Amino acid sequence: MLRFPKFKFPAACMAIACTALAPAVLACTSLLYGDSNNQFYAGRTLELPMELPYKVSYYPAGTTFGSQADKHHVLEFTGQNAFLSIGMPDPVSGDVKVVEGVNEKGLTFSLLAFSSAEGPVDMVDNTQAVLSAIDLGEWTLSQFDTVAEVKEALEEQPVMVTSLLPLGLMKTPFHYALHDATGKSIVIEFANGEKNVIDNPLGVMTNGPEFSWHMTNMNNYTFMSNIDQSKLEINGVKLEQPDSGIATAGLPASNTSVGRFVRAVYYSHFAEKADDADSAITTLSHVMNNFDRPRGITIDNRFRDSIENITAPGVNHNRVYTSEYTTWISLTNLQKRQLYIRTYDSLNYIRFDLDDLTDVEEIRHVELKDVASGPSNATAALNP
């Protein structure tokens, strides 16, 4: 078991430890859906073998942030945009780090597990302020309106993949998906010692391998179509499928990152294009149901260290095993700046409306567990 002298090891830190030590036990699926009016909506799931103390947060424009990468000077920046986020407390500073969010211009940010993250070697002078990769959520959502602006800014801004824990342990094992209100998407990925900012025309991201690998793999699915091929005649024998749905037979069935990427492309592309925002959110919720994983569906017996055993109690409460499940799903209306969240223990979504918080001038946090089963409009929890 890892021991960290003079260091408290809270639940949030355990989650990060599981991400780094056992990357197979964290999965996410992020996708972009467009309606018939060329309006855009983002959906994402987060899978873990445990519950964490997630917070829903509001940051007004004018909020000051600071990011420090190792021994470099602190990079300070003041937010130009207000934003909503789902976040997790940092195990050292206590600051809430953005996992998912949307700002007032409709820019979204998603943090997804990427166990092989490897950033550039630190060649930057220590007197220069450098952005820590774990702070990309606050930096992008507070500063920029579009993914094009983020991409341009990252050409100049040094970013380092830093350690999440003291003593240089556990390098930030994530990559990042961003969408904007125009329907453009990028992926920020640190791989093979390089910082890569990549246009994402499919609007889909899961986990490893690298994004470029997923795009190459899509060449194996040129047969994809939502048209059922239900009849076939061979040597006078007429074959007919008695049911509908044969079009999905060629999709990968597994919940692996590779399988989910392909399915996310299929469902986000072929789902019916809704005519209005409410119908679009409903359609997107049905799309995301295809990535909703109950506890116990897959069990990973490779992880037997005490960290995993402590944080992954048995589904039936009688024995301990690691079962990854969908902790929460989020839906985001990029035009209306609305964030919908459904947790594992609920069948219904709650909604946070960024536009209803314009008069709030200070940072607000609310525990996700405290509002997850409350009224459908949960904005009042941030603006009592």
N, C-alpha and C positions, 0 to 999 in steps of 0.2 A: 504493500500500500504506500502511496506517496505521502510524505509528511512535509508540512511547511511550517517551520518553527516561527513562533510569534505571529502567526497569520491565521485569521479566522477563515474557515472554508464554508461559506454559506451555500444555500441551495443553488443560487444563480451560478456560482463558480463551479459547482459540481456539474452543471449542464455544459459549461464550456469545456470542462475536463473530459466529459464523455465525448464531446464533439472531437476533441483532439486525439484522445487515446483510443476511441472506438468510433471512427467516422461512419461506420456502417449503421450506427443507430441514430442518425439524424438525417431526415430527408425533407425536401421542400419542392413544391411545384409552383412556378409563377407563369402566368400567361396574360395576354392582352386580347380583349374581345371588342369588336366594333359593331355598332348597330346600323340600321338602314339609313340613318341620317349622318353617318360618318362621325359619330360620337363614340368615345372610347371608355372602356371599363377594364380594370385590372383585377385579377383573382389570384390568390395564393393560398397554399396550405403550409402548415408547419407541423412536422412529425418529430416526436421525441418519445423516449420510453418513460417520461416523468412529467409531472406538473411543475411549473416554475412561477415565480412571483412577477408575472408580466404586469406592466403598467400601461394604461392609455394616457397619453400626455398631450398637452397643448402648449406650444411655444409661440408667443406673439412676435410680430416684427419688432426689431430693435433688441431682441435678446442677444446677449454677449456669450460667446462660446470660446472655449480654449481646448486645444489639442496638442499633446506633447508626444513626440516619438523619441523614445530612448533619451539620450542626453542632449538633444537639440533644444533650442529655445521653444517656448510655447507659441504655437500659432494661434493668435487671437483673431476672431472675426465676429462681426455684428450681423445678425440676421436681417435680410431685406424682406423676407416673406414670413408670414405666420405658417405654422404647419401642425398637423396632427400626427401622432405616431403610436405604434405599439412598441414597447421597449423593455429592456431588462437591466436591472441595476448592475453596474460595474462592480466586480468583487473587491476592488481595491479602493477606488474613489467614492463609490456609491452613486456616481452619476448614472443616469438612465441612458443606455445606448440604444439607438434606433434599430429595430429589426424590420419594421414595416412602417411606411408613412406616406402622406400626401400633403403638398403645400397649397397655398391659395391660388397658384397659377396652374394647378393640375399636374404638377410633376410628382411622380411616385418613386419610391425607393424600396427595394426588397433585399434583405440580407439572406443568402442561402449558403448552406454548408458546402465547402470545397476543401477536402482534406489535404490535397497536395499543393495548397497555396504556397508560393515561394516568391517573395518580392526581390527587387534589385538589391545588390550589395550596397551598404551605406557608404556612398562616396561624397556625401554632402557635408560641407563645413558645419561644425557644431554650432556656429553662431547663426546659422540660417534656420528659420522656423520651418518645420516639416509637419505635414499632416499625418497622423496615425490612421491606418486603414480602418480601424474600428470606429472612427469618427466620421466616416464618409457620409453616413446618413444625415447627421446634423449639418455638415458642411454643404452637401448638395441641396437639401430641402430648404435651408435657410437662405441660400445665396442665389439660386438659379431658377429660371422659368422653364427652360427646355433642356432636352438631352444634348442638343447642339452646343448650348452654352457650357454644360458640364464637360463635354468632350474637349472643347477649346481650352477651358481653364486647366484641365488636367495635362495639357501639353506643357504647361509652365510650372504647375504646382507639384513639388516632390511629395511622394506618398511612400510611407514605409510600412511593411508588415511587421508589427511589433509583437511582443509577448503579452499574453493576457494575464499572466501571473508573475509574481516576483521571481527573482533568480533566473530570469530569461526563459521560463518554462511556457510551453504551449503557444506557439506562433498562431496568429489569427487565422483560423481555418475556414475562410469564407470567400465567396465572390458575390457580385452585386448586380442586380437587374434594375434598370430604370426605364420608365415610360413617361411620355408627356401627353398633353391634351391634343396634340396634332396626330397622335398615333405612332410617333417615332419611338424607337427603343434602342438602348445600348446595354452592353455587359461590361463591367469593370472586373478584370481578372488578373491576378498576380500568379504567373506560372513560369517555370524555368528561368527564374531570376529576372523576369521582365514585367513591367506594368503594361497591360494591354487594355485599350478602350476600343470596343468592337461594336460596329453597327449590328443590330439584331432585327433583320427584316421579318422574321417569323414571330417576334414578340414573345418567345417561349424560353424558359430556362428551368433547369432542375439542378442537379449536383454534378459530380465528376462523371466522366473525364472532362477535359477542357471543352469549352464552348465550340471551338473549331472542330473537335472530334464529333460532337453531336451533329453539327451541320453536315459533315462528310457522311455520317451514318444515314442521314435523311435521303441520300441517293439510293438507298436500298428500299425505299418506300414510294417509288414513283407510281406504283399501282394504286395508291390510295384513292378511293372514291366513295362518296356516300350513296351511290346508286347500287341497289341490290342486284346482283347477277343471279337470279333465282331459277333460270332454266338453262338446260344444256341437253343437246342430243348427240349421242355417240353410237354409230353403227345402227341407227334406227331405234336405239333405246332412248326414250325421253325421260330425262331426270328433272325433277322440280322440287325446289325447297318449299316445304309446306308452311314456312313461317317467314317473318321479316327479320332483318338484321344481319343478313349474311355479309353485308358490306364491311362489317367490323372484324370479320374472321381473321384477316391478315395482320391485325394490330398486335403488338406484343402484349402479353397478358400480365407480365410480372410487375411488381411494384418497385423494381430497380429504377435507378435514375435514368438509364437508357430507355427502358420501356415507357416510363412516364413522359419523357420528352416527346417521343413519337406520338403517344396518345394525346398529349396536350396540343400538339400541332393539329392533329385531326379534329379534335372537339372544338378548339377555338376557331378553326377555319370553317368547318361545315355546320356548326350550330346555326339555327335559323336567325336571321338578322331582325331583331326586334324593331318596332316602329316608335317606341317611346322609352324614356329612361326607366320607368318602373318595370316595364316588360323586359328591358335589357338586363336589369339586375336579377329578375327572376330567372331569365335564361342563363345568365352567368352562374347563378347558384346551382342550377341543374348540371351545368358543365363541370363545376367544381366537385359535385357529388361523385364524379368518376374517379376522384383522387382522395376520397374520404376513407380512411383506414381504421376499422375497429380494433380494439385491443385483442390480442391473441391470434389474429389472422396469420401473422408470421412471428416466430419465436427464434431468437438468436442465442444459442447456448455457448457462443465463443467467449462471452464476457462474464467472468466469474469473480473479478476483483471486488473488493468491498465497496468501492465507490459505486459501481453499477448496482450492486445488491441493495445498497442503502436507498438509492434513488429510484429503483424500479421494482416496487412491490408487486407481488403476483396479482394477476387479473382477478383470480377468484379469492384473493386474500388469504390463501392457505399455503402457497409456496411462492418462491421468488424466481422470476425469470425475466429476461429482457424482451419486451414486446413493444415495437415501435407503433405508435398510433397517432392519429391526427389530433393534435392538441387544440388547434384552432384553425379556422378558415377566415380569410378576409376578402371582401369585395369592395372595390373603390370606384366611385363615379368620378372620373377625372374632370368633367365639366362642372358638376355641382359641388365638388370637393366634399363628398360624403364617404365616410368609412363605415362599412358594415362588418361586424365580427360575430362569429358563431363558435362557441367553445365546445369541447367534447361532450359536456354534460347537458347540452341544450340542442333542440331541434330548430330553434328560431334564431334569427339574427337580431342583434341590437345595432343601432345606428348612431354615429357621431357626425354632426354637421358643422364643418369648419366655418361656414358663413354665419352661423348663429353665435360665434364666439368673438366676433370682431371688436366688441366693446371690452373684452377681457384683456387687461394690460400686464398680467403677470403669468409666470409659468404655473400650470396646473397639472396635477397628477391624480389619477384614480386607479385603484387596484382593479385589474380586469375581473378577478374572481368576485368582486363586490358588486359588479354591475352586469355580469354575464347573463343572469337570469332575471334581470329587471325589466322595466318598460322598454318597448322597442326603440323609442327615441331616448338614448342615454346621454344626450348632449348636456342635459341639466346637471349631470354629475360633475362636469367640468365648469359649469356656470350656474351655481346654485341660486 
